[in-house]
Amino acid sequence: MPYFKDADEVYAYIGKLFEDLAQDEELSPKFRRANTVVQYRYREPESVITVSLLEAGDGRVDCGHTDLEPEVVMTMDADTAHRFWLGKVNVTVALARGQMKAKGPVAKILKLVPLTKPVFPRYRAMLEESGRQDLLEAA
Amino acid sequence: MAAVDPDPLARQMVGFKDFYQYLSPTRVISGRDLIGSAGFEFMKEGASRVFLVTDEVIRGTGLVERVEEGVRDGGLEVAGIYDQVPQDSSTEVVESCAAAAEDAGADSFLAVGGGSVMDTAKVADAVFTHGGTAREQEGFMLMPRDGDGMGRPLEVAPLACIPTTAGTGSEVSMAAVIKDHEEKVKLEIADFPLFPRLAILDPDATRTLPPAIAAATGMDAMTHAVESYVSTDWSPHQDARALQALRMIRDNLERAVETPEDEVARGNMLIAANMAISIALGSVHAMSHPAGAHFGVPHGVANAIHLPHVIRFNAEGGDDIADRYRDVAELLGVESGGSGADVGDALAGYVSGLVERIGLPLRLSQVGVPESGIPALVEGAMGDGTTLLNPREPSESDYEELYAKAL
C-alpha cells in the first residue's frame, strides 16, 4: 500500500518541502545554480510537482497543473520520493535499477544531489511536527 | 538486536555490497580472421538484411569491403552502407542513418568503427525500431517497455559491432552519447536493449589504427579499468574484469603503440578494452567530459592527463579507498606499501610515466586548455553523473585544484 493516500498528501509533504526550499535564503540560490526546470512525475498516487530552478527569477513550485515547461523529467513512485527525502535512497542505484527514470539533461539534477543531504533532517522534522509518525515508520 | 539500516548514501568500498547489478548480455567472439565470418555469426542473432554503419576514414582503409564480403559469405544480404558518421555524432546523423536503413529495407545493424560509429548505430537502431526522433530516445531506462512502462524492455533490431579502436568498449555497453547541435547538449541514452547482441573482436579491425589513436584509446581503457575498480559502484563481477583488463593493458598497450604490426598486442588490447568498460566510473571521467565539450580535448587524452591527479586525490580519501589502489599498484608492479598518499603517488607516477612513453601529453595546457577555462570545467565536472560515483567526494575547490594541477 502506498505511503501517501492521494496526490494532496504528496503535495502537503513533498510539495511543501520543495516550497520551503524555494524560500530558503541559503539553499535556494545553490539549487537554482542548476538553471533548469524539473518536473517530478510520481506514481501511486499519481501526482506532479514542477520546480523552477532557473538562475534568473525566484524559485517556483507548482503542485499539479503547471504552465512551466520542464527541461528535466524525473519519474518514480511517490514512495521512492518519500524514501529519498528521508535519506534512504541512493540516486545512482535507483537510476540503475529503473526505480527512478530520468529524461533530459540529468547532469543538471545529479549535481544537486550532494546539496540534498542537509534537507533530509528537515523533511523528517516536518513529518514529526505534522504528527505523521506513520510516514516515518512506514519507510 | 535490531539490524542496522545501512546508510544508502555512504561510499561503501568494502564488505558485502548493499546492492549491485551486473549485466553482460552481449555475445563476444574474439580471434583471428573473424571479419570473414561476420555474416555466419550475425545470422545467429536474427540478422538477414544488414545495414552497415561506419565512417569515411574506416571505409577508406578497405575494412568495410572485407566486412561486406564476410556478411555475404554467411548468406546474409548487405542492405546498405552509411559512412557519414563524424567523430562526434549528432541527432541529425542518427536520424539520417535510421532513415537510410529504413529506405534500404534493412532488418539489422552492423557497426564498424569506434565509439561514435557504434553509438550512432545504437541510437539509429532505436529510432529505426520504435520511431520518433533521436532526441526522443534520450533518458535512463526510458525505452519502450511491456506493461505500464515498468516491465521488460522491447527489443530493438539486431545490432552487432566490430570495434576499430581498443578503448571505448561501446560494443558491450548499454549506453550511447550523441550531440544535439540545435540544443547544444550531449544526449545520453542508456537502457538494456542498447546492449549489442554481438561484438566481434578481430585484430585485423585495428590494423590501420594510428599509434596516437591507439595510445589515447588505450588510456581510455586503462581509465575505465582503474575507475571501475575504485568506484563506489564497484562490484565483484566488475572487479574481476577490471583487474584482468589491467594485466592485459600492462602487457600490451606499449607494444600496440610502438609496434602497430604486433597483432597479438592489438588483439589483446581489444579484449582489455572490452573487459574494462563500465558505466561505474568516477572523477577522471567527470573532469574529461567537460574538457571534451568545452575545448575539444579527445576523450582518451583527457583521461590520460587527469588520471594521475585523481589517483593522488582519491588515495588520500581513506584506508578503504587506498587499499583498492594498492591492488592496482601491486598488479602493475608498483610499490604498494606505505600510506594512502604513498600508494597514490607511486601509482600516479607509474601512470604519468606510461602516458609519456606512449607519446601523449601530460598537461591540459598542451592541448589548448587555458587557465581561464577552469571555472567552466569545474562547473561541468560537478554536474557530471560520474562525480557521484567517485570514492572520495570532491568539492568545487577540489576540482579547481585538480584542474590547476593538470593544467
Interface residues (C-beta under 8 A of the other chain):
Chain A: G87 K88 V89 N90 V91 T92 V93 L95 A96 R97 G98 K101 A102 K103 G104 P105 V106 A107 K108 L110 K111 V113 P114 K117
Chain B: D5 D7 P8 L9 F19 Q21 E138 G139 F140 M141 L142 M150 V185 E188 T232 D233 M382 G383 D384 G385 T387 L388 L389 E393
